[in-house]
Amino acid sequence: MFKGLAVAALVLLLSSASMALINQDQAFAVGNANSVFAAGPDSGAANTNALTVAQNQLATDGGGHITTFQGEAGSLVQSAGASVISGILGIEQIGAGGGGQVQLHPGGVASLGFQDQFLNAGMNQSVVGNGLGSALALQNFVGFQTQLTFTMFGASVNTQSLGVALFDAFGGNGNGPAAAIVSGGANFGIGQTQTP
């Protein structure tokens, strides 16, 4: 009788002390091309694109009293517009942004686990004008990431954000035709890692 109770108690103790591994991984990418072309006399064109992504993950290990959360979001917006009195105006935009993060906890140990994040953005655009009028090109990428780990041994929080904007413009006045090529580009990236 006592031997049976001892075995049952040992099985319950081991099952309540089992610790689960928590492994979370997520990534995103947004990218787009946008173009506008207008030829005079007295014409115009405009276009705006917006791409947005958001995702979250939540994991809990009840036996080890561990809770982890991670979430990320990104948004790419492209706007181009041209107004021509005479001549031609054109805009070409290419933009992309992305990120990824991973969170790993071995469960049931005096550790806050492993956390890693990266965000990056790249944008290029050109405005070509030959004539009278104006053209504007704007691109913007914003990204945000957060990671949280709560255990009975402590807590860990990692957050990071990235914002990049690119603006180019052309203007030809009434004193005569103007010709120009305006180009711009931007590439940024950030990352961080937290290890036990």
C-alpha positions in Angstrom: 0.0 0.0 0.0 2.7 2.5 1.0 4.9 1.4 -1.9 2.0 2.2 -4.3 1.4 5.6 -2.8 5.1 6.4 -2.9 5.2 5.5 -6.7 2.1 7.6 -7.4 3.5 10.5 -5.4 6.8 10.3 -7.3 5.0 10.2 -10.7 2.9 13.3 -9.7 6.0 15.1 -8.5 7.9 14.5 -11.7 5.0 15.5 -13.9 4.5 18.7 -12.0 8.2 19.5 -12.1 8.6 18.9 -15.9 9.6 22.0 -17.7 8.8 22.7 -21.4 11.0 24.4 -23.9 9.7 27.7 -25.3 10.9 28.6 -28.8 9.3 31.6 -30.6 10.4 32.8 -34.0 8.8 35.4 -36.3 9.7 37.5 -39.3 8.2 39.9 -41.8 9.0 41.7 -45.1 7.2 44.4 -47.0 8.3 45.8 -50.3 6.9 47.7 -53.3 7.6 49.7 -56.4 5.7 52.9 -57.3 5.9 55.1 -60.3 4.2 58.2 -61.8 4.6 59.7 -65.2 2.9 62.9 -66.5 3.4 64.7 -69.9 2.1 68.2 -70.6 0.5 70.4 -71.4 -1.4 70.8 -68.1 -1.5 67.3 -66.8 -0.9 65.6 -63.5 -0.6 62.2 -61.9 -0.3 60.9 -58.3 -0.1 57.5 -56.5 0.1 56.4 -52.9 0.8 52.9 -51.6 0.7 51.7 -48.0 1.7 48.3 -46.8 1.4 47.3 -43.1 2.0 44.1 -41.2 1.7 43.2 -37.5 2.0 39.9 -35.6 2.2 38.7 -32.0 3.1 35.5 -30.2 2.4 34.4 -26.6 3.7 31.3 -24.9 3.4 30.0 -21.3 5.0 27.1 -19.4 2.7 26.6 -16.4 5.0 24.1 -14.7 8.0 26.4 -14.9 6.0 29.6 -14.3 7.4 31.1 -17.5 5.6 33.5 -19.8 7.0 34.9 -23.0 5.6 37.4 -25.5 6.9 38.9 -28.7 5.3 41.2 -31.3 6.4 43.2 -34.3 5.0 45.6 -36.8 6.1 47.4 -39.9 4.7 49.9 -42.4 6.0 51.1 -45.7 4.3 54.2 -47.3 5.2 55.5 -50.8 3.7 58.7 -52.3 4.5 60.3 -55.6 2.9 63.2 -57.5 3.6 65.3 -60.5 1.9 68.4 -62.0 3.1 69.4 -65.5 2.5 72.7 -67.2 4.6 71.7 -70.2 7.1 69.0 -70.7 7.4 65.6 -68.9 7.9 64.5 -65.3 8.5 61.0 -63.9 9.0 59.4 -60.5 10.3 55.9 -59.8 10.3 54.5 -56.2 11.5 51.2 -54.8 11.3 50.5 -51.1 11.5 47.5 -48.7 11.6 46.9 -45.0 11.8 43.8 -42.8 12.6 42.3 -39.5 12.8 39.2 -37.5 13.1 38.0 -33.9 13.6 34.8 -32.0 13.1 34.0 -28.3 14.2 30.8 -26.7 13.8 29.7 -23.1 15.0 26.2 -22.0 12.4 26.0 -19.2 12.7 25.5 -15.5 16.2 26.8 -15.0 17.5 30.0 -13.4 17.9 31.7 -16.8 16.1 34.5 -18.7 16.7 32.7 -22.0 17.9 34.0 -25.3 16.5 36.9 -27.3 17.5 38.3 -30.7 16.0 41.0 -32.9 16.8 42.7 -36.2 15.1 45.4 -38.3 16.2 46.9 -41.7 15.0 49.2 -44.4 16.2 50.2 -47.9 14.7 52.7 -50.2 15.7 54.3 -53.6 13.9 56.8 -55.7 14.4 59.1 -58.7 12.6 62.2 -60.0 13.2 63.1 -63.7 12.0 66.4 -65.0 12.2 68.2 -68.3 9.8 71.2 -68.5 7.7 73.3 -66.4 5.9 72.0 -63.3 6.7 70.2 -60.0 7.1 66.7 -58.7 7.4 65.3 -55.2 8.4 61.8 -54.0 8.2 60.6 -50.4 8.9 57.2 -48.9 8.7 56.2 -45.3 9.3 52.9 -43.3 8.6 52.5 -39.6 9.2 49.2 -37.8 8.8 48.2 -34.1 9.7 45.0 -32.1 9.2 44.0 -28.5 10.1 40.9 -26.6 9.1 40.0 -23.0 10.2 37.1 -20.8 8.8 36.7 -17.2 10.1 33.9 -14.9 10.3 33.3 -11.2 14.0 34.2 -11.5 13.3 37.7 -13.1 12.3 39.4 -16.3 13.8 40.5 -19.6 12.5 43.1 -22.0 13.9 44.0 -25.4 12.4 46.7 -27.6 13.7 48.5 -30.7 12.3 50.7 -33.5 13.4 52.0 -36.8 12.1 55.0 -38.8 13.5 56.0 -42.2 12.1 58.7 -44.5 13.2 59.8 -48.0 12.1 62.9 -49.8 13.0 64.3 -53.3 11.4 67.1 -55.3 11.7 68.9 -58.7 10.5 72.3 -59.7 10.6 74.2 -63.0 9.5 77.8 -62.9 7.9 80.0 -65.5 11.2 81.6 -66.7 11.8 78.7 -69.1 12.0 74.9 -69.2 14.1 73.1 -66.6 15.8 69.7 -66.8 17.0 67.7 -63.9 17.4 64.2 -62.4 17.1 64.0 -58.6 18.0 60.6 -57.0 18.1 59.6 -53.3 18.6 56.4 -51.3 18.7 55.2 -47.8 19.6 51.9 -46.1 19.4 51.3 -42.4 19.6 48.4 -40.1 19.6 47.7 -36.3 19.8 44.6 -34.1 20.3 43.4 -30.6 20.8 40.1 -28.7 20.4 39.2 -25.1 21.9 35.9 -23.9 21.8 34.3 -20.4 
